[in-house]
Amino acid sequence: MRIDADITLCAVQRCQRSGIPVLPVHDSLIVPAANAEHAAEIMCQAFAGRFPQAAGCEVRVKKNEIPHMKSDFHITGEGDE
């Protein structure tokens, strides 16, 4: 089964429709820091769409500097440690 991939793909498509640049990495999304909270909300909505009976999900927002990029980016993931 590829449930996590379906959730991530849904979140990527919603980010794109919202004009958020996004790069998926496994079950996480790399987005500009300014869009991290919105991307986290989108990830939760994608999870809720797949599991409507679930009590919710936990999405962690991490700040990671990417040396060759002009600004800080955040990684948002489903249960990413």
C-alpha positions in Angstrom: 0.0 0.0 0.0 1.1 3.5 -0.6 -1.0 5.5 1.7 1.7 7.9 2.8 2.6 8.6 -0.9 -1.1 9.4 -1.6 -1.3 11.8 1.3 2.0 13.5 0.3 0.9 13.8 -3.3 -2.4 15.3 -2.3 -0.5 17.8 -0.1 1.9 18.7 -2.9 -1.0 19.3 -5.3 -2.8 21.5 -2.8 0.4 23.5 -2.2 0.9 24.0 -5.9 -2.7 25.2 -6.2 -2.0 27.7 -3.4 1.1 29.0 -5.1 3.5 27.4 -2.6 6.8 26.1 -4.1 7.1 22.6 -2.7 9.6 19.7 -2.9 8.4 16.3 -1.6 11.0 14.2 0.2 9.6 10.8 1.3 6.7 11.8 3.6 7.9 15.4 4.1 7.6 18.6 2.2 10.3 21.3 1.8 8.7 24.7 1.4 9.8 28.3 1.9 9.9 29.3 5.6 7.1 31.9 5.0 4.8 29.1 3.9 5.7 26.5 6.5 2.5 26.9 8.7 0.2 26.9 5.6 1.9 23.8 4.3 1.5 22.1 7.7 -2.2 22.9 7.6 -2.4 21.5 4.0 -0.7 18.3 5.2 -3.2 17.8 8.0 -6.1 18.4 5.6 -4.6 15.8 3.2 -4.4 13.3 6.1 -8.0 14.1 7.1 -9.2 13.6 3.6 -7.7 10.1 3.6 -8.7 9.2 7.1 -11.9 11.2 7.9 -12.6 9.2 11.0 -9.2 9.8 12.6 -8.8 12.2 15.5 -6.2 14.1 13.6 -2.5 14.0 12.9 0.7 15.6 14.1 2.8 17.6 11.7 6.2 18.9 12.8 7.7 22.0 11.3 11.5 22.1 11.4 13.7 25.0 10.5 16.7 23.9 8.5 19.1 26.2 6.7 20.0 25.1 3.2 23.4 26.7 2.5 23.1 27.2 -1.3 19.6 28.7 -1.0 18.9 32.4 -0.5 16.6 32.0 2.4 15.7 29.5 5.2 13.4 26.7 4.4 11.2 24.6 6.6 10.6 20.9 6.3 7.1 19.7 7.1 6.5 16.0 7.5 4.2 13.4 8.8 5.9 11.9 11.8 9.3 12.8 10.5 12.0 12.5 13.2 
